[in-house]
């Protein structure tokens, strides 16, 4: 069960905008897909959430674009959970070019656990919390990932 989940993305022509680089909506779609894949890898596919009557909904997204990405490039999308409160969980993302490891974008989503029937925030069950090992900023695996793209992006991942 991966603490830091990696998704390989080959940038297709339909992800490109009028400026000839990856469209911001493509980044959002890839973030959601990576979070869903990571959850499934941790034993929580969509069907399991539906069976419990609750699941994750986005409260907010933040994306910082560091460099453009283009059609034909291969990106590695890393994602990890940084913690959980009673109702929500921040998840971070790093997009890096596979060829040279250069960071092209970094992002964070605040996910809120919601009762599907009522649409109201719900307490995150312990079995969901324990399925996702938290990756703190000083985690050795994360620090190694940051070192790979060191000096190629700004600020905190």
C-alpha positions in Angstrom: 0.0 0.0 0.0 1.8 3.1 -1.2 2.2 6.1 1.1 3.1 8.3 -1.8 1.1 7.2 -4.8 2.6 7.7 -8.3 0.6 8.0 -11.5 2.3 8.1 -14.9 0.6 10.5 -17.4 1.4 10.8 -21.1 0.1 14.2 -22.0 -2.3 13.8 -24.9 -3.3 16.4 -27.4 -6.7 16.9 -25.8 -5.1 18.1 -22.6 -3.5 21.1 -24.5 -5.1 24.5 -24.4 -4.9 27.5 -26.9 -1.5 28.4 -25.4 -0.2 25.0 -26.5 0.5 23.7 -23.0 -1.4 21.6 -20.5 -4.8 23.2 -19.7 -5.5 23.8 -16.0 -8.6 21.6 -16.2 -6.4 18.7 -17.1 -4.4 19.1 -14.0 -7.6 19.1 -11.9 -8.9 15.9 -13.6 -5.5 14.2 -13.1 -5.5 15.2 -9.4 -9.0 13.7 -8.9 -8.1 10.6 -10.8 -4.9 10.1 -8.8 -6.6 10.6 -5.5 -9.3 8.0 -6.5 -6.6 5.6 -7.6 -4.6 6.1 -4.4 -7.7 5.5 -2.3 -8.5 2.3 -4.2 -4.9 1.1 -3.7 -5.4 1.7 0.0 -8.5 -0.6 0.0 -11.1 2.2 -0.5 -12.5 2.1 -4.0 -15.6 4.2 -4.9 -17.9 1.2 -4.4 -16.8 0.8 -0.8 -17.5 4.4 0.0 -20.9 4.1 -1.6 -21.6 1.1 0.5 -20.9 3.1 3.7 -23.1 6.0 2.5 -20.3 8.6 2.7 -17.3 9.7 0.7 -14.9 12.5 -0.1 -15.9 15.8 -1.7 -13.6 18.7 -2.6 -13.7 21.8 -0.5 -10.9 23.6 -2.2 -8.1 23.2 -4.7 -4.8 25.1 -4.9 -2.5 24.7 -7.9 0.8 26.4 -8.5 2.1 26.1 -12.0 5.9 26.1 -12.1 6.6 25.3 -15.7 4.6 24.4 -18.8 4.0 20.8 -19.8 3.4 19.9 -23.4 1.8 17.2 -25.6 3.8 14.0 -25.8 5.6 14.6 -22.5 5.3 12.0 -19.7 4.5 13.4 -16.3 4.8 11.6 -12.9 2.0 12.7 -10.6 2.8 12.0 -6.9 0.1 12.3 -4.3 0.0 11.8 -0.5 -2.2 12.5 2.5 -0.7 14.9 5.0 -3.2 14.3 7.8 -6.9 14.1 8.8 -9.1 16.0 11.2 -12.5 14.8 12.3 -14.1 15.9 9.0 -11.4 16.7 6.4 -8.1 15.7 5.0 -5.5 17.7 3.0 -3.9 15.9 0.1 -0.8 17.2 -1.8 0.3 16.6 -5.3 3.5 17.1 -7.3 3.7 16.9 -11.1 7.2 16.3 -12.4 8.5 15.5 -15.9 9.6 11.9 -16.1 12.5 12.8 -18.4 14.4 15.0 -16.0 12.4 15.1 -12.7 11.7 18.8 -13.0 8.6 19.9 -11.1 6.0 21.5 -13.4 3.2 22.0 -10.8 2.4 21.4 -7.2 -1.0 21.4 -5.7 -3.2 20.7 -2.6 -6.8 19.7 -2.3 -8.8 19.9 0.9 -11.2 16.9 0.9 -14.2 16.8 3.2 -15.9 13.5 4.2 -19.6 13.9 3.5 -22.7 11.8 4.3 -24.1 11.2 0.8 -27.7 11.2 1.8 -27.7 14.4 3.8 -24.9 16.2 1.9 -23.4 17.3 5.3 -19.9 16.8 6.5 -19.5 13.5 8.5 -16.8 12.2 10.9 -14.2 10.2 9.1 -14.5 6.6 10.3 -11.4 5.1 11.9 -11.1 2.4 9.3 -10.8 5.2 6.6 -8.2 7.1 8.7 -6.0 4.1 9.3 -6.1 3.1 5.6 -4.0 6.3 4.8 -0.6 6.6 6.3 0.1 10.3 6.7 3.2 11.7 5.1 4.6 14.7 7.1 6.7 17.4 5.5 9.9 15.9 7.1 9.2 12.4 5.9 12.5 10.9 4.4 10.7 9.6 1.3 9.1 13.0 0.6 12.4 14.8 1.3 14.1 12.6 -1.3 11.3 13.4 -3.8 11.7 17.1 -3.0 15.5 16.8 -3.5 15.0 15.3 -6.9 13.2 18.5 -8.0 15.2 20.9 -5.8 15.8 24.3 -7.2 13.3 23.6 -9.9 10.2 24.8 -8.1 9.5 27.3 -5.3 8.1 26.9 -1.9 6.6 24.0 0.0 5.3 20.9 -1.7 
